[in-house]
Amino acid sequence: MKSTLTKKTISLAIILIVFSTMSVGLAQDYTVSYQLLNQPDGDVTYELNVAIPETLHEYYVEKNHRSASSSDFPKFVTPHALKPIADKLWL
């Protein structure tokens, strides 16, 4: 009886450890950094860091990126996601 309880406890601990490491590994964000100038030939630079959730990044990576015309461009633009970035740039 005691050995069965010990085996179950060890099995449960191993399962919890495996699942806890998997969730941390899958929660990584995709980050991109950009260097921006205050004007085309400007001397003041700004660094823009963008963090994209992994699921959103994977969604767009799996999309077909061929565009037959300029009307296909909106397929790749997410205005609601980019609005906070645009608002910060206008400050």
C-alpha positions, 0 to 999 in steps of 0.5 A: 500500500505504501509503495503504491502511494509513493509511486503515484506521488513520484509519477504526479511530481514528474508530470507536474515538472514536465508540464511546468517546463512546457508552458514556460517554453511555449510562452515566448514572444517574438521581439523585433527592434528598430532604429528610427531617426527623427528625420531622414538625415537626422542625428537623433535616433530612437529604438522601437522594440515590438513584442508580438505574441508567438501565436500571432506571429505563427498565424501570419507566418503561415499565411500566403505572402504573395500579392498579385496587386496592391489591393492584397496589401490589407491582408497583412496589415492589422490596424488595431494591433499597430495603432498603439505603436503609431500613437507612440510615434506621433508623440 
